[in-house]
Amino acid sequence: MIRVGIVGYGNLGKGVELAIQNAPDIQLLALFTRRKPNQVETIYNTPVFHLDDIEDWKEKIDVLILCGGSASDLPEMTPNLAQNFNVVDSFDNHSQIPEHFNRVDAMAQKGNRIALISGGWDPGLFSLNRLFGEAILPQGKSYTFWGKGVSQGHSDAIRRVPGVRLAKQYTIPNEEALETVRQGQNPTLSTSDKHLRDCYVVLEQNADPHEVEIAIKSMPNYFADYKTTVHFIDEAEFNNKHTSMAHGGYVFRTAHTGFSQEHQQVIEYHIKLDSNPEFTGSVLVAYARAIYKMHRQGSIGCKTVLDVPPGLLSEKSPETLRASLL
């Protein structure tokens, strides 16, 4: 059995706890939180401990799955824990992944541990699909569309803005742009051409809505490059209309092949999710299994989904996979 711990118990932490129940080779030993442990009620009565006590588990846990937010938690949490534990995180700030990788790699190498960053579906599974598309159709164009759905990372980033009590951010694809890509027209699209970002915010008492809106719309790496709309609503409306965690998206690779480039080729990959955190949690559990196997084989340092042999994601043997999937 692969012994696993969860760090953080928000929506993603709960998704990981649920996913582990479907993994016969993985045992969830403990949950670690910055809250008071006796105030955290888990779905499956998982033992809860304070994050300050995590060093006591150094030799008891094979992999830690980190479920903090990318805006402020994971940039510090992942490298700090990677020196003493094998870790998996879902860091999703695309532009800062190289910097995050280097910081985590230095600490994992120092502790002879292995770390996987940016697991999930984007970055993560969509990253693999972009890689396959570029490798197979090198003269083509790649396109990624997200939504319509709730972005956990962007919603978390809004909640970190002073004056915000509750927030949900919906990423909405431009349907006209998406269809031109699907038809193989190879359009040139800017970041703002492809998506809208729709934010629903409940303010803290006495917060200035104008200041909050400016802080959201000017946030680098999250909203500054997009057409962003901010709606201020009360808590009752938020709880009534904005509790869903659905999401989804598309990856396309389009190209022409042949002596005269006469044949149009389109690769399309699509996911549709009722629960973003439960799906992301399931991806993280599969990659926790993979890096556990890689570490047992002697691998150390930081990895991404681009570095992991896909067969390691499965609990099945290579022989079984060859017989059933090839």
C-alpha positions as CSV (number, residue, x, y, z in Angstrom):
1,M,0.0,0.0,0.0
2,I,1.1,3.5,-0.8
3,R,0.8,5.6,2.3
4,V,-0.6,9.1,1.6
5,G,-1.3,12.3,3.5
6,I,-3.3,15.3,2.4
7,V,-2.3,18.9,3.2
8,G,-5.2,21.3,3.2
9,Y,-8.9,20.5,3.3
10,G,-10.8,22.8,1.1
11,N,-12.7,21.7,-2.0
12,L,-9.6,20.1,-3.5
13,G,-8.6,18.3,-0.3
14,K,-12.1,16.8,-0.2
15,G,-11.8,15.8,-3.8
16,V,-8.5,13.9,-3.1
17,E,-10.1,12.2,-0.1
18,L,-12.9,11.0,-2.3
19,A,-10.6,9.8,-5.0
20,I,-8.5,7.7,-2.7
21,Q,-11.5,5.6,-1.9
22,N,-11.3,4.4,-5.6
23,A,-7.6,3.6,-5.4
24,P,-7.2,0.0,-4.0
25,D,-3.4,0.4,-3.7
26,I,-3.4,3.7,-1.7
27,Q,-4.0,4.2,2.0
28,L,-4.9,7.7,3.4
29,L,-3.2,8.0,6.7
30,A,-3.6,11.6,7.8
31,L,-4.9,15.1,6.9
32,F,-2.9,18.1,7.9
33,T,-4.4,21.6,8.3
34,R,-3.6,25.1,9.6
35,R,-7.0,25.1,11.3
36,K,-7.7,23.6,14.7
37,P,-7.8,19.8,14.0
38,N,-10.8,19.3,16.3
39,Q,-12.8,21.7,14.1
40,V,-12.2,19.8,10.9
41,E,-14.7,17.1,10.0
42,T,-13.7,14.9,7.2
43,I,-15.8,12.8,4.9
44,Y,-14.3,9.4,5.9
45,N,-13.2,10.3,9.4
46,T,-9.6,10.7,8.3
47,P,-7.3,11.5,11.3
48,V,-6.6,15.3,11.3
49,F,-3.4,16.9,12.6
50,H,-2.0,20.4,12.7
51,L,0.4,21.3,9.9
52,D,3.0,22.2,12.5
53,D,3.2,18.5,13.5
54,I,3.9,17.2,10.0
55,E,7.6,16.5,10.6
56,D,6.6,13.7,12.9
57,W,5.3,11.8,9.9
58,K,8.4,12.0,7.8
59,E,9.1,8.3,7.8
60,K,5.4,7.2,7.9
61,I,4.1,8.8,4.7
62,D,5.2,7.9,1.2
63,V,3.6,10.9,-0.7
64,L,2.0,14.1,0.5
65,I,-0.7,15.6,-1.8
66,L,-0.7,19.3,-1.4
67,C,-4.1,21.0,-1.7
68,G,-3.3,24.7,-1.1
69,G,-3.9,27.5,-3.4
70,S,-1.5,28.6,-6.1
71,A,-1.7,32.3,-5.4
72,S,0.1,32.2,-2.0
73,D,0.1,28.7,-0.5
74,L,1.9,26.4,-2.9
75,P,4.8,28.8,-3.8
76,E,6.0,28.4,-0.2
77,M,4.4,25.1,0.9
78,T,5.7,22.9,-1.9
79,P,9.4,23.7,-1.6
80,N,9.3,23.7,2.2
81,L,7.8,20.2,2.3
82,A,9.7,18.7,-0.7
83,Q,12.9,18.5,1.3
84,N,11.4,15.9,3.7
85,F,8.5,14.3,1.7
86,N,7.7,13.2,-1.7
87,V,5.0,15.7,-2.8
88,V,2.4,16.3,-5.5
89,D,0.8,19.7,-6.1
90,S,-1.6,21.4,-8.5
91,F,0.2,24.7,-9.0
92,D,-1.7,26.3,-11.9
93,N,-0.1,29.7,-12.5
94,H,1.3,28.9,-15.9
95,S,3.7,31.8,-16.3
96,Q,5.3,31.1,-12.9
97,I,5.8,27.3,-13.4
98,P,9.5,27.5,-14.4
99,E,10.3,29.5,-11.3
100,H,8.2,27.2,-9.1
101,F,9.9,24.2,-10.6
102,N,13.4,25.5,-9.9
103,R,12.6,26.3,-6.2
104,V,11.0,22.9,-5.6
105,D,13.7,21.0,-7.5
106,A,16.4,22.5,-5.3
107,M,14.7,21.4,-2.1
108,A,13.7,17.9,-3.4
109,Q,17.3,17.3,-4.6
110,K,18.6,18.4,-1.3
111,G,16.4,15.9,0.6
112,N,16.7,13.1,-2.0
113,R,13.0,13.3,-2.5
114,I,10.8,13.5,-5.6
115,A,8.1,16.2,-6.3
116,L,5.5,16.6,-9.0
117,I,4.2,20.1,-9.6
118,S,1.3,21.4,-11.7
119,G,-0.7,18.2,-11.7
120,G,-4.4,18.4,-12.6
121,W,-6.0,19.0,-16.0
122,D,-4.5,22.3,-17.0
123,P,-1.7,22.4,-16.3
124,G,-1.6,18.6,-16.4
125,L,-3.6,16.5,-18.8
126,F,-4.0,19.4,-21.2
127,S,-0.3,19.9,-21.1
128,L,0.2,16.4,-22.4
129,N,-2.3,16.9,-25.2
130,R,-0.5,20.1,-26.3
131,L,2.7,18.1,-26.3
132,F,1.3,15.3,-28.4
133,G,-0.3,17.7,-30.8
134,E,3.0,19.7,-31.4
135,A,5.1,16.5,-31.7
136,I,2.7,14.9,-34.2
137,L,1.8,18.0,-36.2
138,P,4.9,20.2,-35.8
139,Q,3.8,22.7,-38.5
140,G,0.4,23.4,-37.0
141,K,-1.2,25.6,-34.3
142,S,-2.3,24.8,-30.8
143,Y,-5.3,26.3,-29.1
144,T,-6.6,25.9,-25.5
145,F,-10.1,26.9,-24.4
146,W,-11.3,26.7,-20.8
147,G,-14.9,26.5,-19.6
148,K,-17.6,27.3,-19.2
149,G,-16.9,26.6,-15.6
150,V,-15.5,27.6,-12.2
151,S,-11.7,28.1,-12.0
152,Q,-10.6,27.1,-8.5
153,G,-7.3,28.9,-8.8
154,H,-8.8,32.1,-10.0
155,S,-11.6,32.0,-7.4
156,D,-9.0,31.4,-4.7
157,A,-7.0,34.4,-6.0
158,I,-10.1,36.7,-5.8
159,R,-10.7,35.5,-2.2
160,R,-7.2,36.7,-1.3
161,V,-8.2,40.3,-2.2
162,P,-8.8,42.4,0.9
163,G,-12.4,43.1,1.4
164,V,-13.6,39.9,-0.4
165,R,-15.7,37.4,1.7
166,L,-16.8,34.9,-0.9
167,A,-16.0,34.6,-4.6
168,K,-16.5,32.5,-7.7
169,Q,-14.9,33.0,-11.1
170,Y,-16.4,31.6,-14.3
171,T,-14.2,31.2,-17.3
172,I,-16.3,31.5,-20.5
173,P,-14.9,30.5,-23.9
174,N,-15.6,32.6,-26.9
175,E,-17.8,30.2,-28.9
176,E,-17.2,31.9,-32.2
177,A,-13.4,31.7,-31.8
178,L,-13.7,28.1,-30.7
179,E,-15.7,27.1,-33.8
180,T,-13.3,28.7,-36.2
181,V,-10.5,26.6,-34.6
182,R,-12.7,23.5,-34.9
183,Q,-13.2,24.1,-38.6
184,G,-9.4,24.2,-39.1
185,Q,-9.3,27.9,-40.0
186,N,-6.1,28.4,-37.9
187,P,-7.1,31.9,-36.7
188,T,-4.6,34.1,-34.8
189,L,-6.2,34.7,-31.4
190,S,-5.0,36.8,-28.5
191,T,-5.6,35.8,-24.9
192,S,-8.6,38.1,-24.6
193,D,-10.0,36.9,-27.9
194,K,-10.5,33.4,-26.5
195,H,-12.1,33.9,-23.1
196,L,-14.1,36.0,-20.8
197,R,-13.7,36.0,-17.0
198,D,-16.9,36.5,-15.0
199,C,-16.6,37.1,-11.3
200,Y,-19.2,37.0,-8.6
201,V,-18.1,38.5,-5.3
202,V,-19.6,38.9,-1.8
203,L,-17.9,41.8,0.0
204,E,-16.9,42.0,3.6
205,Q,-18.8,44.6,5.6
206,N,-17.6,48.2,4.8
207,A,-15.4,47.0,1.9
208,D,-15.1,49.4,-1.0
209,P,-16.4,47.7,-4.2
210,H,-14.5,50.1,-6.5
211,E,-11.2,49.2,-4.9
212,V,-12.0,45.5,-4.9
213,E,-12.9,45.6,-8.6
214,I,-9.7,47.4,-9.5
215,A,-7.6,44.9,-7.5
216,I,-9.3,42.0,-9.3
217,K,-9.1,43.4,-12.8
218,S,-5.5,44.5,-12.5
219,M,-4.2,41.2,-11.0
220,P,-1.3,40.0,-13.0
221,N,-1.2,36.4,-14.3
222,Y,-4.9,36.0,-13.5
223,F,-7.1,38.8,-14.8
224,A,-5.0,41.6,-16.2
225,D,-4.9,40.1,-19.8
226,Y,-8.6,39.2,-20.0
227,K,-11.9,40.9,-20.4
228,T,-13.1,40.6,-16.8
229,T,-16.6,41.4,-15.4
230,V,-17.1,41.7,-11.6
231,H,-20.6,41.3,-10.1
232,F,-21.2,42.2,-6.5
233,I,-23.9,40.1,-4.9
234,D,-25.2,39.2,-1.4
235,E,-24.4,36.0,0.4
236,A,-27.9,34.6,0.0
237,E,-27.7,34.9,-3.8
238,F,-24.2,33.4,-3.8
239,N,-25.3,30.4,-1.8
240,N,-28.4,30.0,-4.0
241,K,-26.8,30.3,-7.5
242,H,-23.0,29.9,-7.2
243,T,-22.2,26.7,-5.4
244,S,-21.6,24.5,-8.5
245,M,-18.0,23.4,-9.2
246,A,-18.5,22.4,-12.8
247,H,-15.8,23.1,-15.4
248,G,-14.3,21.8,-18.7
249,G,-12.3,22.8,-21.7
250,Y,-10.8,22.0,-25.1
251,V,-7.3,21.5,-26.6
252,F,-6.9,21.7,-30.3
253,R,-4.0,21.1,-32.7
254,T,-4.7,22.0,-36.3
255,A,-2.4,21.5,-39.3
256,H,-2.2,20.7,-43.0
257,T,-0.2,17.7,-44.3
258,G,0.7,16.3,-47.7
259,F,3.0,17.3,-50.5
260,S,0.9,20.3,-51.3
261,Q,-0.5,20.7,-47.7
262,E,-3.8,19.6,-49.2
263,H,-5.0,17.5,-46.2
264,Q,-6.5,19.2,-43.1
265,Q,-5.9,17.6,-39.8
266,V,-7.6,18.5,-36.5
267,I,-7.0,17.0,-33.1
268,E,-9.6,17.9,-30.5
269,Y,-9.5,16.9,-26.8
270,H,-12.5,17.8,-24.6
271,I,-13.4,17.3,-21.0
272,K,-16.7,18.2,-19.3
273,L,-16.7,18.1,-15.5
274,D,-19.5,18.2,-13.0
275,S,-16.9,18.6,-10.2
276,N,-13.6,20.3,-11.0
277,P,-12.1,19.5,-7.5
278,E,-13.1,15.9,-7.6
279,F,-11.6,15.4,-11.0
280,T,-8.5,17.3,-10.2
281,G,-8.2,15.3,-7.0
282,S,-8.4,12.1,-9.0
283,V,-5.6,13.3,-11.3
284,L,-3.4,14.1,-8.3
285,V,-4.0,10.7,-6.7
286,A,-2.9,8.9,-10.0
287,Y,0.3,11.1,-10.1
288,A,1.0,10.4,-6.4
289,R,1.0,6.7,-7.4
290,A,3.4,7.4,-10.3
291,I,5.9,9.5,-8.4
292,Y,6.0,6.9,-5.6
293,K,7.0,4.3,-8.2
294,M,9.6,6.6,-9.7
295,H,11.1,7.4,-6.3
296,R,11.4,3.6,-5.6
297,Q,13.3,3.4,-8.9
298,G,15.7,6.0,-7.7
299,S,14.4,9.2,-9.2
300,I,14.7,12.4,-7.3
301,G,14.1,16.1,-7.9
302,C,11.1,18.0,-9.4
303,K,9.0,16.5,-12.2
304,T,6.0,17.5,-14.2
305,V,3.4,15.4,-16.1
306,L,5.7,15.7,-19.1
307,D,8.3,13.6,-17.3
308,V,6.1,10.8,-16.0
309,P,5.7,7.5,-18.1
310,P,2.0,7.1,-18.4
311,G,1.9,3.5,-17.4
312,L,3.0,4.5,-13.9
313,L,-0.3,6.2,-13.3
314,S,-2.1,2.9,-13.2
315,E,-2.2,0.4,-10.4
316,K,-2.2,-2.4,-13.0
317,S,1.0,-4.2,-14.0
318,P,2.7,-3.4,-17.3
319,E,1.7,-6.9,-18.5
320,T,-1.9,-6.2,-17.8
321,L,-1.8,-2.8,-19.5
322,R,-0.2,-4.2,-22.6
323,A,-2.9,-6.9,-22.8
324,S,-5.9,-4.6,-22.2
325,L,-5.1,-1.2,-23.6
326,L,-2.8,-1.6,-26.6
